Structure formats: C-alpha cells, structure tokens
C-alpha cells in the first residue's frame, strides 16, 4: 500500500515489548509545522504517561516509536525510548481484549473519526467485557492532557485523524475512552 502525502503529518507507531507471544502495536498521527521526525519522536516520548494506556497490562513496556513523515519521500525514523512507559494495570491479561480510545474531529463521517486499541487489558479492570469507569476516566484524562501538552509545545503539534483515502488530516477535538472493550485482531505474522 502506498501511503498518501499529507503535509506536516507524522505517522507514529508504538512498539511494545512481547509477552506470551503478544506484541502490541499502536498507530496514531500528529501534525506539526516546522518540525523533524527526530523532534517529533522526542516530543512524543516526553509527553507520554503510563496512564494514557489505562487498562493495558503493566507487563508491556514501550520499547520504541516509529516516526514516519507522510511527505512521500522520508524514511521511518526509529526513536528508542529513554524513559520507562508501561501499561497501567497489573495482573493477568486477556490476550484479545483492548480498551478503545475513540478520536473525534470537526469533520463529519468516517473521515473525521479514528480509534486506537489499547491493550491487552488485565482481568482486574473489566467485568464481562466492560472496562472499569475509573480506568476509562483516567485514560481519557491522560489523553486530553497529552493533546493540551502537544498544543503548548514549541513548535506546536496536534493529535489528528489522518484519512489515507482522502490524503488529509483533521485535528482531534474530543476523545472518548469507551467502556465496552474491543477485540484486538492480530495480523497472522504476529502469531507465534
């Protein structure tokens, strides 16, 4: 698949450690004018907090970030983590469960919505597939703070929903940490 060219937009992939054959990956996008991939990687690392990954098992540690400028020509920069970011919940994890953080923009339709599956979640933060309200609230608050901190950075950055079909990106204006857990579907190559 050919990636679109979207000015000043970066695709961020979070590479987590592997536990019991599970190697989570999260992908989201940020926009920032006048920045570099290296600076974006450093900014992401400085603003991440473990509570952003509320519900995710603490056995998982964030190892690196892949930062890909969507400029049509730059290569992916791998940013190794220098500080410890882990999942936020202790206990045994359920391999296919994930908290769902939904992103909303001012753009109507699917082009203006995005989501991130954060997991696997632990048994202790859910009941019958419903995430604890306390965990969901702390996760949503941490992502909202992340967005505020990006906006205050110099140069400023914004969490965006990127539409590869339309080759554009829209600023996230609100987010919801859903109470109903999602199911992570792994790519065949991740199953070992």
C-alpha positions in Angstrom: 0.0 0.0 0.0 1.3 3.4 -1.0 1.0 5.9 1.8 -0.5 9.3 1.0 1.3 12.6 1.1 -0.2 14.7 3.9 1.7 17.9 4.7 3.3 18.3 8.1 1.8 15.0 9.3 3.6 12.1 11.0 2.5 8.5 11.5 3.6 7.3 14.9 3.8 3.6 15.7 4.2 2.5 19.3 6.3 -0.7 19.5 5.6 -2.6 22.8 7.5 -5.5 24.3 6.4 -9.1 23.6 4.7 -11.1 26.4 3.4 -14.7 25.8 3.6 -14.2 22.1 1.7 -10.9 22.1 3.5 -7.9 20.7 1.1 -4.9 20.7 1.4 -2.0 18.2 -0.5 1.2 18.3 -0.7 3.7 15.4 -1.8 7.3 15.5 -1.0 10.6 13.7 0.2 14.0 14.7 0.6 17.2 12.7 3.3 19.8 13.3 4.7 22.5 11.0 8.4 23.2 11.1 9.4 20.0 12.9 11.5 17.0 12.2 10.9 13.3 12.7 13.6 13.2 15.4 12.0 16.2 17.2 8.5 14.6 17.0 9.9 11.3 18.5 11.4 13.2 21.4 8.2 15.2 21.9 6.1 12.1 22.0 8.4 10.4 24.5 8.5 13.5 26.7 4.7 13.8 26.8 3.7 10.1 27.2 2.4 8.9 30.6 1.6 5.4 31.5 -2.0 6.5 32.4 -2.6 7.1 28.7 -2.5 3.3 28.4 -5.1 2.7 31.2 -6.2 -0.9 31.4 -3.2 -2.2 29.4 -1.2 -4.8 31.3 1.9 -3.4 33.0 3.9 -6.3 31.7 4.1 -4.4 28.4 6.8 -1.8 28.1 7.1 0.8 25.3 10.4 0.0 23.5 10.5 2.4 20.6 8.5 4.7 18.4 8.5 4.6 14.6 8.1 8.1 13.3 7.2 8.3 9.6 6.7 11.7 7.9 3.9 11.5 5.4 5.8 13.6 2.9 6.2 10.9 0.2 10.0 10.7 0.4 11.3 10.4 4.0 12.1 7.1 5.7 10.8 5.9 9.0 12.9 7.1 12.0 13.1 4.7 14.9 13.1 6.6 18.2 14.3 4.3 21.1 12.7 5.1 24.5 15.0 6.5 27.2 12.3 6.6 29.9 10.0 3.8 31.1 6.4 3.8 29.9 4.4 0.7 30.6 0.8 -0.4 30.6 -1.1 1.0 33.6 -2.8 -2.2 35.1 -1.3 -5.1 37.0 -2.5 -8.7 36.9 -3.0 -11.3 34.3 -4.0 -10.1 30.9 -6.6 -11.4 28.4 -4.8 -11.5 25.1 -7.5 -10.3 22.8 -9.1 -7.6 24.9 -8.4 -3.9 24.4 -9.6 -0.5 25.7 -10.8 1.6 22.8 -9.9 5.3 22.7 -12.1 7.0 20.1 -11.0 10.2 18.5 -13.4 12.8 17.1 -12.8 15.8 14.8 -14.9 18.6 13.3 -15.0 16.6 10.0 -18.2 14.6 9.6 -18.3 10.9 8.7 -15.7 8.2 8.9 -13.1 10.6 7.5 -13.2 12.5 10.8 -13.2 9.6 13.3 -10.4 7.4 14.5 -9.6 5.0 17.2 -6.8 3.3 19.0 -7.0 -0.2 20.6 -5.0 -0.1 23.8 -4.3 -3.5 25.3 -4.3 -6.3 26.1 -6.2 -5.4 29.2 -6.0 -7.2 32.5 -8.7 -9.2 34.2 -8.9 -6.8 37.1 -10.0 -3.8 35.1 -13.0 -5.3 33.4 -16.2 -7.2 34.2 -17.9 -9.2 31.4 -16.2 -7.1 28.8 -16.9 -3.7 30.4 -14.0 -1.6 31.3 -13.9 0.0 34.8 -15.3 3.5 34.8 -12.4 4.7 36.9 -9.9 3.3 34.4 -11.7 4.8 31.4 -11.8 8.2 33.1 -8.1 8.2 33.9 -7.2 7.1 30.4 -9.4 9.8 28.8 -8.0 12.5 31.1 -4.4 11.4 30.3 -5.0 11.6 26.5 -6.7 15.0 26.9 -3.7 16.2 28.8 -1.4 14.8 26.1 -3.3 16.9 23.5 -3.0 20.0 25.6 0.7 19.5 26.1 1.3 19.0 22.4 -0.5 22.2 21.6 1.7 24.0 24.2 4.9 22.6 22.7 7.2 24.8 20.5 6.7 24.2 17.7 3.1 23.2 18.5 1.8 19.8 17.5 -1.7 18.3 17.3 -3.2 14.8 17.5 -5.0 14.3 14.2 -7.1 11.7 12.4 -5.5 11.0 9.0 -7.6 9.8 6.1 -5.3 7.9 3.7 -8.2 7.7 1.2 -8.6 11.5 1.1 -5.0 12.4 1.8 -5.8 14.8 4.6 -5.8 15.1 8.4 -8.2 16.7 10.9 -7.4 17.9 14.4 -8.9 15.7 17.2 -11.3 17.9 19.1 -12.6 15.3 21.6 -12.0 11.8 22.6 -13.8 9.0 24.5 -12.2 6.1 26.3 -15.0 3.6 25.6 -16.4 1.4 28.4 -17.1 -1.6 26.2 -13.8 -3.4 25.4 -12.8 -4.0 21.9 -11.2 -7.1 20.4 -7.6 -6.8 19.1 -7.2 -8.7 15.9 -3.6 -9.7 15.3 -2.0 -10.0 11.9 -1.1 -13.6 11.1 2.6 -12.8 11.2 2.3 -11.7 14.8 1.0 -15.1 15.9 3.9 -17.3 17.0 
